[in-house]
């Protein structure tokens, strides 16, 4: 969605032996008829670097690719 402008980071947690910690995972996803693509307000006259895909098709490709998802993201890059 950021057209490569913002990079995601791996999640890491520091353990504090002095305090108890509670983590809750929350998963969000768009409607099944949503198109996954770089946001127009991020591209703003620049070049789109990633191709768009329907959400269902994207998730099918995601689960068919390696678990870390990096392979799929690389495959969605457009030629420069």
Biopython code that builds the backbone (N, CA, C, O; Angstrom):
import numpy as np
from Bio.PDB.StructureBuilder import StructureBuilder

atoms = [
    (1, "UNK", "N", (0.814, -1.202, 0.000)),
    (1, "UNK", "CA", (0.000, 0.000, 0.000)),
    (1, "UNK", "C", (0.854, 1.262, 0.000)),
    (1, "UNK", "O", (0.398, 2.316, -0.444)),
    (2, "UNK", "N", (2.095, 1.170, 0.495)),
    (2, "UNK", "CA", (2.941, 2.370, 0.541)),
    (2, "UNK", "C", (3.817, 2.501, -0.695)),
    (2, "UNK", "O", (4.631, 3.421, -0.777)),
    (3, "UNK", "N", (3.666, 1.589, -1.667)),
    (3, "UNK", "CA", (4.448, 1.623, -2.908)),
    (3, "UNK", "C", (5.947, 1.546, -2.635)),
    (3, "UNK", "O", (6.748, 2.109, -3.382)),
    (4, "UNK", "N", (6.324, 0.853, -1.570)),
    (4, "UNK", "CA", (7.734, 0.693, -1.226)),
    (4, "UNK", "C", (8.314, 1.845, -0.425)),
    (4, "UNK", "O", (9.496, 1.826, -0.080)),
    (5, "UNK", "N", (7.499, 2.846, -0.126)),
    (5, "UNK", "CA", (7.971, 4.020, 0.615)),
    (5, "UNK", "C", (8.292, 3.682, 2.069)),
    (5, "UNK", "O", (9.300, 4.134, 2.612)),
    (6, "UNK", "N", (7.428, 2.886, 2.692)),
    (6, "UNK", "CA", (7.635, 2.488, 4.078)),
    (6, "UNK", "C", (7.944, 1.004, 4.132)),
    (6, "UNK", "O", (7.224, 0.205, 3.534)),
    (7, "UNK", "N", (8.979, 0.627, 4.821)),
    (7, "UNK", "CA", (9.376, -0.777, 4.932)),
    (7, "UNK", "C", (8.857, -1.338, 6.259)),
    (7, "UNK", "O", (8.876, -0.661, 7.287)),
    (8, "UNK", "N", (8.396, -2.579, 6.212)),
    (8, "UNK", "CA", (7.953, -3.213, 7.453)),
    (8, "UNK", "C", (9.171, -3.792, 8.171)),
    (8, "UNK", "O", (10.201, -4.062, 7.554)),
    (9, "UNK", "N", (9.035, -3.975, 9.460)),
    (9, "UNK", "CA", (10.126, -4.536, 10.248)),
    (9, "UNK", "C", (9.672, -5.841, 10.872)),
    (9, "UNK", "O", (8.475, -6.089, 11.016)),
    (10, "UNK", "N", (10.621, -6.661, 11.237)),
    (10, "UNK", "CA", (10.296, -7.888, 11.941)),
    (10, "UNK", "C", (9.859, -7.524, 13.357)),
    (10, "UNK", "O", (10.410, -6.609, 13.969)),
    (11, "UNK", "N", (8.880, -8.235, 13.866)),
    (11, "UNK", "CA", (8.413, -7.987, 15.231)),
    (11, "UNK", "C", (9.394, -8.611, 16.221)),
    (11, "UNK", "O", (9.762, -9.780, 16.101)),
    (12, "UNK", "N", (9.795, -7.829, 17.172)),
    (12, "UNK", "CA", (10.673, -8.335, 18.243)),
    (12, "UNK", "C", (10.178, -7.793, 19.569)),
    (12, "UNK", "O", (9.708, -6.658, 19.655)),
    (13, "UNK", "N", (10.286, -8.605, 20.591)),
    (13, "UNK", "CA", (9.871, -8.183, 21.930)),
    (13, "UNK", "C", (11.029, -8.382, 22.900)),
    (13, "UNK", "O", (11.715, -9.404, 22.868)),
    (14, "UNK", "N", (11.232, -7.398, 23.754)),
    (14, "UNK", "CA", (12.257, -7.495, 24.795)),
    (14, "UNK", "C", (11.593, -8.055, 26.052)),
    (14, "UNK", "O", (10.539, -7.579, 26.474)),
    (15, "UNK", "N", (12.203, -9.039, 26.625)),
    (15, "UNK", "CA", (11.661, -9.651, 27.838)),
    (15, "UNK", "C", (12.203, -8.907, 29.056)),
    (15, "UNK", "O", (13.410, -8.704, 29.187)),
    (16, "UNK", "N", (11.312, -8.512, 29.925)),
    (16, "UNK", "CA", (11.681, -7.845, 31.165)),
    (16, "UNK", "C", (11.436, -8.841, 32.302)),
    (16, "UNK", "O", (10.283, -9.139, 32.613)),
    (17, "UNK", "N", (12.489, -9.358, 32.923)),
    (17, "UNK", "CA", (12.305, -10.355, 33.985)),
    (17, "UNK", "C", (11.635, -9.786, 35.240)),
    (17, "UNK", "O", (11.202, -10.546, 36.107)),
    (18, "UNK", "N", (11.548, -8.469, 35.341)),
    (18, "UNK", "CA", (10.965, -7.815, 36.521)),
    (18, "UNK", "C", (9.445, -7.652, 36.430)),
    (18, "UNK", "O", (8.767, -7.580, 37.455)),
    (19, "UNK", "N", (8.902, -7.591, 35.189)),
    (19, "UNK", "CA", (7.483, -7.298, 35.015)),
    (19, "UNK", "C", (6.806, -8.387, 34.187)),
    (19, "UNK", "O", (7.403, -8.973, 33.284)),
    (20, "UNK", "N", (5.552, -8.636, 34.519)),
    (20, "UNK", "CA", (4.751, -9.569, 33.731)),
    (20, "UNK", "C", (4.297, -8.865, 32.459)),
    (20, "UNK", "O", (4.075, -7.654, 32.453)),
    (21, "UNK", "N", (4.161, -9.633, 31.387)),
    (21, "UNK", "CA", (3.777, -9.038, 30.116)),
    (21, "UNK", "C", (2.632, -9.845, 29.515)),
    (21, "UNK", "O", (2.597, -11.071, 29.626)),
    (22, "UNK", "N", (1.706, -9.153, 28.884)),
    (22, "UNK", "CA", (0.586, -9.783, 28.208)),
    (22, "UNK", "C", (0.582, -9.306, 26.763)),
    (22, "UNK", "O", (0.592, -8.101, 26.509)),
    (23, "UNK", "N", (0.569, -10.225, 25.826)),
    (23, "UNK", "CA", (0.504, -9.879, 24.401)),
    (23, "UNK", "C", (-0.774, -10.444, 23.817)),
    (23, "UNK", "O", (-1.179, -11.562, 24.137)),
    (24, "UNK", "N", (-1.403, -9.663, 22.962)),
    (24, "UNK", "CA", (-2.630, -10.098, 22.302)),
    (24, "UNK", "C", (-2.451, -9.888, 20.800)),
    (24, "UNK", "O", (-2.151, -8.781, 20.354)),
    (25, "UNK", "N", (-2.634, -10.940, 20.037)),
    (25, "UNK", "CA", (-2.538, -10.835, 18.581)),
    (25, "UNK", "C", (-3.898, -10.423, 18.024)),
    (25, "UNK", "O", (-4.934, -10.949, 18.432)),
    (26, "UNK", "N", (-3.882, -9.494, 17.103)),
    (26, "UNK", "CA", (-5.109, -9.063, 16.438)),
    (26, "UNK", "C", (-4.859, -9.087, 14.930)),
    (26, "UNK", "O", (-3.871, -8.532, 14.450)),
    (27, "UNK", "N", (-5.742, -9.721, 14.202)),
    (27, "UNK", "CA", (-5.607, -9.831, 12.759)),
    (27, "UNK", "C", (-6.754, -9.092, 12.088)),
    (27, "UNK", "O", (-7.915, -9.233, 12.473)),
    (28, "UNK", "N", (-6.410, -8.305, 11.084)),
    (28, "UNK", "CA", (-7.409, -7.529, 10.350)),
    (28, "UNK", "C", (-7.253, -7.832, 8.870)),
    (28, "UNK", "O", (-6.139, -8.033, 8.386)),
    (29, "UNK", "N", (-8.344, -7.863, 8.166)),
    (29, "UNK", "CA", (-8.268, -8.069, 6.726)),
    (29, "UNK", "C", (-9.414, -7.302, 6.061)),
    (29, "UNK", "O", (-10.461, -7.072, 6.667)),
    (30, "UNK", "N", (-9.195, -6.917, 4.816)),
    (30, "UNK", "CA", (-10.251, -6.179, 4.101)),
    (30, "UNK", "C", (-11.350, -7.116, 3.613)),
    (30, "UNK", "O", (-11.243, -8.334, 3.758)),
    (31, "UNK", "N", (-12.384, -6.559, 3.045)),
    (31, "UNK", "CA", (-13.452, -7.362, 2.446)),
    (31, "UNK", "C", (-12.880, -8.171, 1.289)),
    (31, "UNK", "O", (-11.876, -7.780, 0.693)),
    (32, "UNK", "N", (-13.499, -9.270, 0.977)),
    (32, "UNK", "CA", (-12.964, -10.165, -0.060)),
    (32, "UNK", "C", (-12.958, -9.542, -1.452)),
    (32, "UNK", "O", (-12.184, -9.980, -2.303)),
    (33, "UNK", "N", (-13.792, -8.535, -1.716)),
    (33, "UNK", "CA", (-13.816, -7.911, -3.040)),
    (33, "UNK", "C", (-12.898, -6.688, -3.139)),
    (33, "UNK", "O", (-12.985, -5.929, -4.104)),
    (34, "UNK", "N", (-12.028, -6.493, -2.158)),
    (34, "UNK", "CA", (-11.118, -5.344, -2.134)),
    (34, "UNK", "C", (-9.934, -5.563, -3.069)),
    (34, "UNK", "O", (-9.465, -6.689, -3.233)),
    (35, "UNK", "N", (-9.455, -4.486, -3.678)),
    (35, "UNK", "CA", (-8.247, -4.537, -4.497)),
    (35, "UNK", "C", (-7.070, -4.096, -3.644)),
    (35, "UNK", "O", (-7.118, -3.044, -3.006)),
    (36, "UNK", "N", (-6.014, -4.899, -3.632)),
    (36, "UNK", "CA", (-4.784, -4.573, -2.914)),
    (36, "UNK", "C", (-3.867, -3.865, -3.915)),
    (36, "UNK", "O", (-3.516, -4.440, -4.945)),
    (37, "UNK", "N", (-3.477, -2.619, -3.620)),
    (37, "UNK", "CA", (-2.669, -1.826, -4.546)),
    (37, "UNK", "C", (-2.022, -0.673, -3.794)),
    (37, "UNK", "O", (-2.460, -0.330, -2.695)),
    (38, "UNK", "N", (-0.976, -0.065, -4.375)),
    (38, "UNK", "CA", (-0.422, 1.146, -3.757)),
    (38, "UNK", "C", (-1.494, 2.235, -3.677)),
    (38, "UNK", "O", (-2.267, 2.420, -4.617)),
    (39, "UNK", "N", (-1.537, 2.945, -2.565)),
    (39, "UNK", "CA", (-2.530, 4.009, -2.388)),
    (39, "UNK", "C", (-2.216, 5.199, -3.295)),
    (39, "UNK", "O", (-1.062, 5.622, -3.371)),
    (40, "UNK", "N", (-3.220, 5.745, -3.985)),
    (40, "UNK", "CA", (-2.986, 6.880, -4.895)),
    (40, "UNK", "C", (-2.343, 8.075, -4.196)),
    (40, "UNK", "O", (-1.511, 8.759, -4.793)),
    (41, "UNK", "N", (-2.714, 8.338, -2.942)),
    (41, "UNK", "CA", (-2.137, 9.485, -2.233)),
    (41, "UNK", "C", (-0.660, 9.284, -1.890)),
    (41, "UNK", "O", (0.040, 10.256, -1.608)),
    (42, "UNK", "N", (-0.178, 8.050, -1.910)),
    (42, "UNK", "CA", (1.246, 7.779, -1.666)),
    (42, "UNK", "C", (2.030, 7.896, -2.970)),
    (42, "UNK", "O", (3.168, 8.364, -2.973)),
    (43, "UNK", "N", (1.422, 7.474, -4.075)),
    (43, "UNK", "CA", (2.094, 7.522, -5.381)),
    (43, "UNK", "C", (2.172, 8.961, -5.884)),
    (43, "UNK", "O", (3.238, 9.384, -6.331)),
    (44, "UNK", "N", (1.089, 9.723, -5.829)),
    (44, "UNK", "CA", (1.002, 11.146, -6.221)),
    (44, "UNK", "C", (1.891, 11.528, -7.400)),
    (44, "UNK", "O", (2.895, 12.217, -7.222)),
    (45, "UNK", "N", (1.535, 11.094, -8.577)),
    (45, "UNK", "CA", (2.264, 11.474, -9.772)),
    (45, "UNK", "C", (3.556, 10.710, -9.989)),
    (45, "UNK", "O", (4.174, 10.843, -11.045)),
    (46, "UNK", "N", (3.974, 9.923, -9.033)),
    (46, "UNK", "CA", (5.175, 9.108, -9.182)),
    (46, "UNK", "C", (4.851, 7.812, -9.916)),
    (46, "UNK", "O", (3.742, 7.627, -10.417)),
    (47, "UNK", "N", (5.821, 6.932, -9.971)),
    (47, "UNK", "CA", (5.651, 5.653, -10.641)),
    (47, "UNK", "C", (5.113, 4.610, -9.674)),
    (47, "UNK", "O", (5.609, 4.492, -8.554)),
    (48, "UNK", "N", (4.110, 3.855, -10.090)),
    (48, "UNK", "CA", (3.607, 2.734, -9.305)),
    (48, "UNK", "C", (4.629, 1.611, -9.411)),
    (48, "UNK", "O", (5.003, 1.218, -10.517)),
    (49, "UNK", "N", (5.084, 1.090, -8.276)),
    (49, "UNK", "CA", (6.137, 0.070, -8.260)),
    (49, "UNK", "C", (5.611, -1.347, -8.084)),
    (49, "UNK", "O", (6.336, -2.310, -8.334)),
    (50, "UNK", "N", (4.358, -1.488, -7.658)),
    (50, "UNK", "CA", (3.789, -2.808, -7.406)),
    (50, "UNK", "C", (2.463, -2.957, -8.135)),
    (50, "UNK", "O", (1.677, -2.013, -8.209)),
    (51, "UNK", "N", (2.216, -4.150, -8.675)),
    (51, "UNK", "CA", (0.960, -4.390, -9.372)),
    (51, "UNK", "C", (-0.164, -4.601, -8.366)),
    (51, "UNK", "O", (0.073, -5.005, -7.227)),
    (52, "UNK", "N", (-1.378, -4.326, -8.796)),
    (52, "UNK", "CA", (-2.535, -4.515, -7.930)),
    (52, "UNK", "C", (-3.060, -5.939, -8.075)),
    (52, "UNK", "O", (-2.776, -6.629, -9.053)),
    (53, "UNK", "N", (-3.827, -6.355, -7.084)),
    (53, "UNK", "CA", (-4.373, -7.712, -7.073)),
    (53, "UNK", "C", (-5.645, -7.701, -6.241)),
    (53, "UNK", "O", (-5.781, -6.912, -5.306)),
    (54, "UNK", "N", (-6.564, -8.573, -6.584)),
    (54, "UNK", "CA", (-7.742, -8.754, -5.740)),
    (54, "UNK", "C", (-7.305, -9.401, -4.423)),
    (54, "UNK", "O", (-6.338, -10.163, -4.399)),
    (55, "UNK", "N", (-7.998, -9.106, -3.347)),
    (55, "UNK", "CA", (-7.609, -9.632, -2.036)),
    (55, "UNK", "C", (-7.623, -11.154, -2.001)),
    (55, "UNK", "O", (-6.694, -11.762, -1.469)),
    (56, "UNK", "N", (-8.646, -11.776, -2.549)),
    (56, "UNK", "CA", (-8.733, -13.240, -2.534)),
    (56, "UNK", "C", (-7.570, -13.840, -3.317)),
    (56, "UNK", "O", (-6.949, -14.800, -2.860)),
    (57, "UNK", "N", (-7.267, -13.285, -4.494)),
    (57, "UNK", "CA", (-6.151, -13.786, -5.301)),
    (57, "UNK", "C", (-4.820, -13.572, -4.570)),
    (57, "UNK", "O", (-3.933, -14.425, -4.611)),
    (58, "UNK", "N", (-4.698, -12.422, -3.902)),
    (58, "UNK", "CA", (-3.481, -12.134, -3.140)),
    (58, "UNK", "C", (-3.279, -13.168, -2.030)),
    (58, "UNK", "O", (-2.173, -13.677, -1.852)),
    (59, "UNK", "N", (-4.337, -13.477, -1.291)),
    (59, "UNK", "CA", (-4.219, -14.430, -0.191)),
    (59, "UNK", "C", (-3.926, -15.846, -0.700)),
    (59, "UNK", "O", (-3.181, -16.589, -0.060)),
    (60, "UNK", "N", (-4.500, -16.221, -1.834)),
    (60, "UNK", "CA", (-4.187, -17.525, -2.421)),
    (60, "UNK", "C", (-2.701, -17.593, -2.769)),
    (60, "UNK", "O", (-2.038, -18.593, -2.493)),
    (61, "UNK", "N", (-2.184, -16.526, -3.376)),
    (61, "UNK", "CA", (-0.763, -16.476, -3.733)),
    (61, "UNK", "C", (0.104, -16.441, -2.478)),
    (61, "UNK", "O", (1.171, -17.054, -2.446)),
    (62, "UNK", "N", (-0.344, -15.732, -1.448)),
    (62, "UNK", "CA", (0.413, -15.642, -0.199)),
    (62, "UNK", "C", (0.590, -17.022, 0.430)),
    (62, "UNK", "O", (1.696, -17.393, 0.824)),
    (63, "UNK", "N", (-0.497, -17.776, 0.521)),
    (63, "UNK", "CA", (-0.425, -19.092, 1.149)),
    (63, "UNK", "C", (0.309, -20.113, 0.276)),
    (63, "UNK", "O", (0.789, -21.129, 0.779)),
    (64, "UNK", "N", (0.393, -19.850, -1.004)),
    (64, "UNK", "CA", (1.131, -20.750, -1.896)),
    (64, "UNK", "C", (2.631, -20.437, -1.897)),
    (64, "UNK", "O", (3.437, -21.255, -2.340)),
    (65, "UNK", "N", (3.003, -19.251, -1.399)),
    (65, "UNK", "CA", (4.414, -18.849, -1.380)),
    (65, "UNK", "C", (5.052, -19.230, -0.050)),
    (65, "UNK", "O", (4.414, -19.849, 0.801)),
    (66, "UNK", "N", (6.311, -18.856, 0.122)),
    (66, "UNK", "CA", (6.999, -19.136, 1.393)),
    (66, "UNK", "C", (6.263, -18.445, 2.532)),
    (66, "UNK", "O", (5.565, -17.454, 2.318)),
    (67, "UNK", "N", (6.418, -18.965, 3.729)),
    (67, "UNK", "CA", (5.684, -18.446, 4.881)),
    (67, "UNK", "C", (6.058, -17.023, 5.259)),
    (67, "UNK", "O", (5.219, -16.309, 5.809)),
    (68, "UNK", "N", (7.291, -16.574, 4.985)),
    (68, "UNK", "CA", (7.659, -15.223, 5.414)),
    (68, "UNK", "C", (7.095, -14.136, 4.498)),
    (68, "UNK", "O", (7.211, -12.954, 4.822)),
    (69, "UNK", "N", (6.481, -14.503, 3.351)),
    (69, "UNK", "CA", (5.805, -13.532, 2.505)),
    (69, "UNK", "C", (6.702, -12.697, 1.629)),
    (69, "UNK", "O", (6.208, -12.026, 0.724)),
    (70, "UNK", "N", (8.001, -12.708, 1.857)),
    (70, "UNK", "CA", (8.898, -11.861, 1.076)),
    (70, "UNK", "C", (8.931, -12.257, -0.395)),
    (70, "UNK", "O", (9.032, -11.393, -1.266)),
    (71, "UNK", "N", (8.849, -13.521, -0.672)),
    (71, "UNK", "CA", (8.868, -14.004, -2.047)),
    (71, "UNK", "C", (7.683, -13.423, -2.822)),
    (71, "UNK", "O", (7.852, -12.993, -3.963)),
    (72, "UNK", "N", (6.505, -13.401, -2.233)),
    (72, "UNK", "CA", (5.310, -12.879, -2.889)),
    (72, "UNK", "C", (5.454, -11.388, -3.166)),
    (72, "UNK", "O", (5.132, -10.939, -4.266)),
    (73, "UNK", "N", (5.923, -10.619, -2.210)),
    (73, "UNK", "CA", (6.073, -9.185, -2.393)),
    (73, "UNK", "C", (7.037, -8.880, -3.537)),
    (73, "UNK", "O", (6.778, -7.992, -4.349)),
    (74, "UNK", "N", (8.131, -9.606, -3.601)),
    (74, "UNK", "CA", (9.081, -9.420, -4.690)),
    (74, "UNK", "C", (8.435, -9.737, -6.041)),
    (74, "UNK", "O", (8.708, -9.062, -7.034)),
    (75, "UNK", "N", (7.596, -10.745, -6.077)),
    (75, "UNK", "CA", (6.940, -11.117, -7.334)),
    (75, "UNK", "C", (5.925, -10.088, -7.779)),
    (75, "UNK", "O", (5.548, -10.074, -8.950)),
    (76, "UNK", "N", (5.470, -9.230, -6.890)),
    (76, "UNK", "CA", (4.487, -8.205, -7.241)),
    (76, "UNK", "C", (5.115, -6.913, -7.737)),
    (76, "UNK", "O", (4.403, -6.004, -8.161)),
    (77, "UNK", "N", (6.443, -6.820, -7.689)),
    (77, "UNK", "CA", (7.112, -5.614, -8.190)),
    (77, "UNK", "C", (6.971, -5.520, -9.699)),
    (77, "UNK", "O", (7.085, -6.518, -10.412)),
    (78, "UNK", "N", (6.725, -4.320, -10.171)),
    (78, "UNK", "CA", (6.675, -4.061, -11.610)),
    (78, "UNK", "C", (8.088, -3.791, -12.104)),
    (78, "UNK", "O", (8.951, -3.380, -11.329)),
    (79, "UNK", "N", (8.322, -4.018, -13.375)),
    (79, "UNK", "CA", (9.640, -3.715, -13.944)),
    (79, "UNK", "C", (9.868, -2.217, -13.933)),
    (79, "UNK", "O", (8.945, -1.448, -14.202)),
    (80, "UNK", "N", (11.086, -1.791, -13.625)),
    (80, "UNK", "CA", (11.402, -0.352, -13.585)),
    (80, "UNK", "C", (11.685, 0.191, -14.953)),
    (80, "UNK", "O", (11.968, 1.380, -15.099)),
]
sb = StructureBuilder()
sb.init_structure("model")
sb.init_model(0)
sb.init_chain("A")
sb.init_seg("    ")
for serial, (resi, resn, name, xyz) in enumerate(atoms, 1):
    if name == "N":
        sb.init_residue(resn, " ", resi, " ")
    sb.init_atom(name, np.array(xyz, "f"), 0.0, 1.0, " ", f" {name:<3s}", serial, name[0])
structure = sb.get_structure()
